[in-house]
Amino acid sequence: MAYQPHKIPIVMSGEPSRVGRVGADVVAVAVPTTVMFAIGLWGLDRGGIWGDESVTFAVGRRTVPQIWQLLHEMDAVHGLYYLFMHAVLAVHPGEVVLRLPSVCAAAATAGLVAALGVRLARPRVGLWAGLLYAVTPMTGHYAQEGRSYALVAAGAAGATLLLVRAVDERSDRPGRPWWPYAGVVAVTCLLHELAVLVLCAHATTLALARVPSRVWFGWGRAAGAAGVVLLPLVWASQRQAGQVAWLVAPGWERVEGLARSAAVGPTGVVFWASVLLAAVGLGPGSEVASSARQAPPPTQAPGAGRVAVVALPLLVVPPGILMAVSQFQPLYHDRYVLYALAGAPLLVAAGADRVAGAVGHLRLGGHRLSCGRPVVLTGVLAIALAFLHCLPLHRHDRSPAHRPENLAAVSALAAHRIRPGEPVLFLPSAWRLTALAYPNGFRGARDVALRDSGPRSGTLSGRETTPRELRHSLVSADRVWVVAQSDLLRSRRPPDDPTERAKLAVLAGRFIPREEYVHGRVTLRLYVRRPPTSRPPTSSPPTSRPPASPPPTSRPLASPPTSQTGRTRPVRW
């Protein structure tokens, strides 16, 4: 049965005035936005950036022609983000500024999630959903990453809100409400092409809502326009598919990991309470339209709440499709579907709203229990307690040890250990980003393998010399420092690049390791000239760690920033 809108909004007796409703809507959106912004700023300066952030930092400081040249070689999928960061880092090239766009994007996403809850249900659902999104540990993690994923999440949440508005709007010009939606979807997909899966979630929402054909027509034109804009990026990124060759097909453990990451707390009573409330939010029922207490518009599916029709496809469809495709062509990682996380707090908040409504129908001493402001404050207090429960996770996430490496610490070690004029090798060459991000630690050292810099050659870390030239440059060297990926030094499999193989061969044949400092994925190792009577080893060189100077260690965590594939993961993601 189709719902017919009222010609004139009807305000029941005892309801808040229109001004009061607008004020409640504003508060419901503003509070989560502010909370998320404060959480994002907390501990934003960790005293160093890590590998992936160093790519953003290095590329963003290049000129626009140099960035355009680089995108023909790698990272076309991040091209729009790098151009945006070029403008941001022009203000001030620093660690905090590098991450500030992600903080602002996460705050905007929290506000948009709240706005969705307000529009689909009522202000308290929006307030609770926005706060739940703000205090989720995975949200806080990517809010402090100098990468594009928080911006993509903001774009997807904005597109979802515009979808709901376009479906609800009854305009004399059917295509008019869809063009803002098309524009936001296009920009979001240009920030990361896998955000296109949000269109599949939106199509599922429209199917569940059983919208009329005119809505499908408007949405189809908007989706098609966004797809046409995305086609050049898809073509370019297919040529660079080798950059994600380190990914493997996800198993059920990845499904469980994503489910726990989407909850306010990944373990314990907070997690199971979130699961229970989300299940309640999926149940049949109808939320109250907040704008005019009118009959629900077409985004209400028969037998299901408005929130569930929008939130469930957003939460399930993009990860589900990407995981299914990844069984044949591995492309899945949690960060690629971060935007799907917005569906979980909406479902939990809708479930809490239904529980509160059920409690409100109870009578105690002949009087119905209050369902007003005390209930709203009780929900806020429960979310605050959930945040306190997860506070150790938030604190640990703001520690440099939570990232795979801290390049500032590696550079500081290099500044204390490398003597002026001593040669340095980067293995593989991508770890030259350490010196590009923190050049003071390598000032005076000789990068003997570098022929052309990255900006000049149109590559990320520069073009290196030939194996013959490399051997010649190390003939007279007595000491060589190596900045290397730790697992590459331990691996018995030779690198594919001939210059990288030459580096290992020269080190194994002419030098022996003397000192080693390990910081997560990065190892700073000193090699000294092999004595004339010493024979080269037949296997990988042993490690040596000076007892008087214990190496700093920073073990990479299993989730979310490390590779769980068993393969050598490149510096960039």
ZAMARGU-4260 file (C-alpha; in steps of 0.2 Angstrom, whole numbers, plus 5000, padded with zeros to 4 digits):
<rodrens>
0) 5000/5000/5000 | 5007/5017/4995 | 5009/5031/5007 | 5001/5047/5003 | 5008/5063/5010
5) 4997/5075/5020 | 4994/5092/5011 | 4997/5101/5027 | 5008/5095/5041 | 4998/5091/5056
10) 5004/5094/5073 | 4997/5084/5087 | 4993/5092/5104 | 5007/5091/5116 | 5020/5089/5102
15) 5035/5101/5101 | 5034/5117/5090 | 5042/5117/5073 | 5056/5129/5080 | 5058/5116/5094
20) 5060/5102/5082 | 5072/5111/5071 | 5082/5115/5087 | 5082/5097/5092 | 5088/5092/5074
25) 5102/5104/5074 | 5108/5098/5092 | 5107/5080/5086 | 5119/5083/5071 | 5130/5096/5080
30) 5134/5086/5095 | 5141/5070/5086 | 5151/5081/5074 | 5159/5091/5089 | 5163/5074/5098
35) 5171/5066/5083 | 5181/5082/5079 | 5188/5082/5097 | 5192/5063/5097 | 5201/5065/5080
40) 5211/5080/5087 | 5216/5070/5103 | 5234/5063/5100 | 5234/5069/5082 | 5253/5072/5083
45) 5261/5055/5086 | 5278/5062/5083 | 5281/5053/5066 | 5272/5047/5051 | 5272/5029/5044
50) 5275/5022/5027 | 5258/5025/5018 | 5257/5043/5026 | 5274/5046/5019 | 5268/5043/5002
55) 5254/5056/5004 | 5267/5068/5011 | 5280/5066/4997 | 5268/5066/4983 | 5257/5080/4990
60) 5272/5092/4991 | 5276/5090/4972 | 5270/5102/4959 | 5254/5098/4950 | 5263/5093/4933
65) 5274/5081/4944 | 5259/5073/4952 | 5251/5071/4935 | 5266/5062/4928 | 5267/5051/4943
70) 5249/5045/4941 | 5254/5038/4925 | 5265/5026/4934 | 5256/5022/4950 | 5242/5027/4962
75) 5230/5033/4949 | 5216/5028/4961 | 5222/5041/4973 | 5225/5055/4961 | 5211/5067/4966
80) 5216/5065/4984 | 5235/5069/4980 | 5229/5084/4971 | 5219/5089/4986 | 5233/5086/4998
85) 5244/5097/4987 | 5233/5112/4991 | 5232/5107/5010 | 5251/5104/5012 | 5255/5121/5003
90) 5248/5129/5019 | 5260/5120/5030 | 5269/5104/5027 | 5268/5095/5044 | 5261/5079/5052
95) 5246/5087/5060 | 5241/5096/5044 | 5243/5080/5034 | 5230/5071/5045 | 5218/5086/5048
100) 5208/5083/5032 | 5204/5066/5039 | 5199/5072/5055 | 5187/5085/5047 | 5180/5072/5036
105) 5177/5060/5050 | 5168/5074/5060 | 5157/5077/5044 | 5153/5059/5043 | 5147/5058/5061
110) 5136/5073/5057 | 5129/5065/5041 | 5126/5049/5050 | 5116/5059/5063 | 5107/5068/5050
115) 5102/5052/5042 | 5095/5046/5059 | 5085/5062/5061 | 5078/5061/5044 | 5074/5042/5044
120) 5067/5042/5062 | 5069/5056/5075 | 5082/5067/5083 | 5087/5055/5097 | 5090/5041/5084
125) 5101/5053/5075 | 5110/5059/5090 | 5114/5041/5096 | 5119/5035/5079 | 5131/5050/5077
130) 5139/5047/5094 | 5140/5029/5091 | 5150/5032/5075 | 5161/5045/5083 | 5167/5033/5097
135) 5170/5018/5087 | 5188/5013/5087 | 5190/5010/5069 | 5182/5027/5065 | 5195/5035/5076
140) 5209/5025/5068 | 5206/5031/5051 | 5202/5049/5057 | 5220/5050/5061 | 5227/5043/5045
145) 5235/5054/5031 | 5226/5044/5018 | 5209/5046/5008 | 5198/5033/5017 | 5190/5045/5030
150) 5186/5057/5015 | 5178/5043/5005 | 5167/5038/5021 | 5161/5056/5022 | 5157/5056/5003
155) 5147/5040/5004 | 5137/5046/5020 | 5133/5062/5011 | 5128/5053/4995 | 5116/5041/5006
160) 5108/5057/5014 | 5105/5064/4997 | 5098/5048/4991 | 5085/5048/5005 | 5081/5067/5001
165) 5079/5063/4983 | 5067/5049/4985 | 5057/5059/4998 | 5056/5074/4988 | 5041/5076/4977
170) 5047/5089/4964 | 5039/5096/4948 | 5056/5093/4940 | 5060/5074/4943 | 5078/5075/4938
175) 5082/5090/4949 | 5085/5082/4966 | 5096/5069/4958 | 5110/5079/4951 | 5118/5084/4968
180) 5118/5065/4972 | 5127/5061/4956 | 5140/5075/4959 | 5144/5068/4977 | 5145/5050/4971
185) 5156/5055/4957 | 5168/5064/4968 | 5168/5050/4981 | 5172/5037/4968 | 5186/5048/4961
190) 5193/5048/4978 | 5193/5029/4978 | 5185/5019/4964 | 5179/5005/4975 | 5167/5018/4983
195) 5157/5014/4968 | 5150/4999/4977 | 5139/5012/4987 | 5128/5012/4972 | 5124/4994/4974
200) 5119/4997/4992 | 5108/5011/4986 | 5100/5001/4973 | 5096/4988/4986 | 5088/5001/4997
205) 5077/5007/4982 | 5072/4988/4979 | 5068/4985/4997 | 5058/5001/4997 | 5048/4997/4981
210) 5050/5014/4974 | 5040/5019/4959 | 5048/5019/4941 | 5051/5038/4941 | 5063/5036/4956
215) 5072/5022/4947 | 5074/5033/4932 | 5081/5047/4941 | 5093/5037/4951 | 5098/5027/4936
220) 5103/5043/4926 | 5113/5049/4941 | 5122/5033/4944 | 5126/5032/4925 | 5133/5050/4925
225) 5144/5045/4940 | 5149/5029/4931 | 5154/5039/4915 | 5165/5051/4925 | 5173/5036/4934
230) 5178/5026/4918 | 5194/5034/4914 | 5200/5031/4932 | 5195/5012/4931 | 5205/5011/4914
235) 5220/5019/4922 | 5219/5009/4938 | 5218/4992/4929 | 5235/4995/4921 | 5242/4997/4939
240) 5233/4982/4946 | 5250/4975/4952 | 5250/4987/4967 | 5237/4976/4976 | 5245/4960/4971
245) 5249/4957/4990 | 5231/4955/4994 | 5224/4937/4996 | 5206/4931/4996 | 5197/4935/5013
250) 5191/4921/5024 | 5178/4920/5037 | 5190/4928/5050 | 5190/4944/5039 | 5171/4944/5040
255) 5171/4942/5059 | 5185/4955/5060 | 5175/4968/5050 | 5159/4964/5061 | 5169/4967/5077
260) 5177/4983/5069 | 5160/4990/5065 | 5154/4989/5083 | 5158/5002/5097 | 5168/4989/5106
265) 5175/4973/5097 | 5174/4962/5112 | 5164/4959/5128 | 5147/4966/5134 | 5148/4981/5123
270) 5150/4971/5107 | 5135/4959/5111 | 5124/4973/5116 | 5128/4982/5100 | 5123/4966/5090
275) 5107/4964/5100 | 5102/4981/5097 | 5106/4981/5079 | 5095/4965/5078 | 5081/4974/5086
280) 5083/4988/5074 | 5081/4976/5059 | 5064/4970/5066 | 5047/4976/5059 | 5040/4992/5064
285) 5040/5011/5059 | 5050/5025/5065 | 5042/5042/5067 | 5045/5055/5054 | 5054/5069/5062
290) 5050/5084/5050 | 5031/5085/5051 | 5024/5069/5060 | 5017/5064/5043 | 5015/5047/5035
295) 5032/5039/5030 | 5038/5043/5012 | 5043/5029/5000 | 5059/5025/5008 | 5048/5015/5020
300) 5048/4997/5015 | 5033/4986/5019 | 5036/4977/5036 | 5053/4985/5039 | 5059/5002/5047
305) 5065/5016/5037 | 5082/5015/5046 | 5084/4997/5042 | 5080/4999/5023 | 5094/5012/5022
310) 5107/5006/5034 | 5107/4987/5032 | 5112/4988/5013 | 5125/5001/5017 | 5133/4990/5030
315) 5132/4973/5021 | 5131/4975/5002 | 5148/4984/4998 | 5159/4972/5009 | 5149/4957/5003
320) 5152/4961/4985 | 5170/4965/4987 | 5173/4949/4998 | 5164/4939/4984 | 5174/4946/4970
325) 5190/4944/4980 | 5188/4925/4980 | 5193/4926/4962 | 5203/4943/4961 | 5209/4948/4978
330) 5204/4966/4981 | 5197/4966/4999 | 5204/4976/5014 | 5194/4984/5028 | 5199/5001/5024
335) 5192/5000/5006 | 5174/4998/5014 | 5176/5010/5028 | 5161/5020/5022 | 5150/5004/5025
340) 5153/5007/5044 | 5140/5021/5044 | 5126/5008/5043 | 5130/4999/5060 | 5127/5014/5072
345) 5111/5018/5063 | 5105/5000/5066 | 5110/5001/5084 | 5102/5017/5087 | 5086/5012/5079
350) 5086/4996/5090 | 5089/5007/5106 | 5074/5018/5100 | 5063/5004/5099 | 5068/4997/5116
355) 5065/5015/5123 | 5048/5015/5114 | 5043/4998/5121 | 5048/5004/5139 | 5038/5020/5136
360) 5022/5009/5134 | 5025/5001/5151 | 5014/5008/5166 | 5021/5010/5183 | 5008/5014/5197
365) 4995/5018/5184 | 5006/5031/5175 | 5016/5028/5158 | 5035/5029/5160 | 5043/5045/5153
370) 5050/5044/5135 | 5057/5061/5133 | 5073/5070/5138 | 5078/5057/5152 | 5078/5043/5139
375) 5089/5053/5127 | 5101/5057/5141 | 5101/5039/5146 | 5106/5034/5129 | 5120/5047/5128
380) 5126/5040/5145 | 5127/5023/5139 | 5137/5028/5124 | 5149/5037/5135 | 5151/5021/5146
385) 5154/5011/5130 | 5168/5024/5125 | 5176/5022/5142 | 5176/5003/5140 | 5185/5005/5124
390) 5197/5019/5130 | 5212/5008/5131 | 5210/5004/5112 | 5209/5023/5108 | 5224/5026/5118
395) 5234/5012/5110 | 5229/5018/5093 | 5237/5035/5096 | 5253/5027/5101 | 5267/5027/5087
400) 5269/5008/5091 | 5251/5005/5083 | 5257/5009/5066 | 5269/4997/5056 | 5283/5009/5058
405) 5288/5027/5064 | 5299/5035/5051 | 5303/5049/5062 | 5311/5037/5074 | 5321/5028/5060
410) 5327/5045/5054 | 5332/5050/5072 | 5342/5034/5073 | 5351/5037/5056 | 5355/5055/5062
415) 5365/5048/5077 | 5373/5033/5069 | 5377/5038/5051 | 5393/5047/5048 | 5395/5061/5035
420) 5399/5054/5018 | 5394/5036/5022 | 5384/5027/5009 | 5366/5022/5012 | 5356/5010/5002
425) 5337/5008/5003 | 5330/4991/5000 | 5318/4991/4992 | 5320/5009/4984 | 5303/5014/4991
430) 5310/5015/5008 | 5319/5031/5002 | 5303/5039/5007 | 5311/5039/5025 | 5324/5051/5019
435) 5311/5061/5009 | 5300/5063/5024 | 5313/5067/5037 | 5329/5072/5027 | 5338/5079/5042
440) 5342/5061/5048 | 5351/5057/5031 | 5359/5074/5029 | 5377/5071/5023 | 5375/5053/5019
445) 5377/5047/5001 | 5363/5039/4992 | 5374/5029/4981 | 5360/5020/4971 | 5350/5035/4966
450) 5352/5041/4948 | 5336/5053/4946 | 5325/5059/4960 | 5307/5055/4961 | 5300/5071/4955
455) 5312/5072/4941 | 5309/5054/4935 | 5290/5054/4938 | 5292/5039/4950 | 5288/5038/4969
460) 5306/5036/4975 | 5317/5039/4960 | 5326/5029/4947 | 5342/5020/4953 | 5358/5015/4944
465) 5362/4999/4935 | 5369/4985/4945 | 5386/4988/4937 | 5386/5006/4943 | 5381/5001/4960
470) 5395/4988/4962 | 5408/5001/4956 | 5401/5015/4968 | 5404/5003/4983 | 5421/4997/4979
475) 5430/5008/4991 | 5417/5009/5004 | 5421/5001/5021 | 5404/5005/5029 | 5387/5004/5021
480) 5371/5008/5030 | 5355/5000/5024 | 5337/5005/5027 | 5327/4990/5022 | 5310/4981/5024
485) 5313/4969/5038 | 5305/4954/5030 | 5315/4957/5014 | 5332/4955/5024 | 5326/4938/5031
490) 5318/4932/5015 | 5328/4919/5004 | 5318/4924/4989 | 5328/4936/4978 | 5319/4953/4973
495) 5313/4954/4955 | 5322/4970/4952 | 5340/4968/4946 | 5346/4983/4956 | 5338/4976/4972
500) 5346/4959/4969 | 5363/4968/4966 | 5362/4977/4982 | 5359/4961/4992 | 5373/4952/4982
505) 5386/4966/4985 | 5381/4966/5004 | 5382/4947/5006 | 5399/4946/4996 | 5409/4960/5002
510) 5402/4965/5019 | 5396/4958/5035 | 5382/4965/5047 | 5389/4974/5062 | 5374/4983/5070
515) 5355/4982/5067 | 5340/4993/5073 | 5323/4987/5070 | 5308/4998/5070 | 5292/4988/5065
520) 5294/4985/5046 | 5310/4995/5044 | 5327/4989/5049 | 5342/5001/5049 | 5357/4990/5048
525) 5376/4994/5047 | 5387/4983/5036 | 5406/4984/5037 | 5419/4978/5025 | 5423/4959/5026
530) 5440/4954/5032 | 5451/4947/5018 | 5452/4930/5026 | 5433/4929/5029 | 5423/4919/5016
535) 5406/4925/5010 | 5391/4916/5018 | 5381/4904/5007 | 5365/4909/5015 | 5357/4925/5021
540) 5369/4935/5032 | 5366/4934/5051 | 5360/4948/5061 | 5370/4957/5074 | 5362/4967/5088
545) 5374/4977/5100 | 5370/4973/5118 | 5375/4990/5124 | 5362/4998/5112 | 5346/4988/5111
550) 5336/4991/5096 | 5319/5000/5097 | 5305/4988/5092 | 5288/4992/5086 | 5278/4977/5082
555) 5265/4980/5068 | 5248/4975/5074 | 5237/4963/5065 | 5223/4975/5062 | 5220/4987/5054
560) 5236/4993/5047 | 5246/4978/5043 | 5246/4965/5029 | 5238/4949/5034 | 5242/4940/5018
565) 5259/4932/5021 | 5266/4942/5006 | 5278/4956/5006 | 5267/4971/5007 | 5273/4987/4998
570) 5275/5004/5007 | 5259/5011/5000 | 5241/5004/5002
</rodrens>
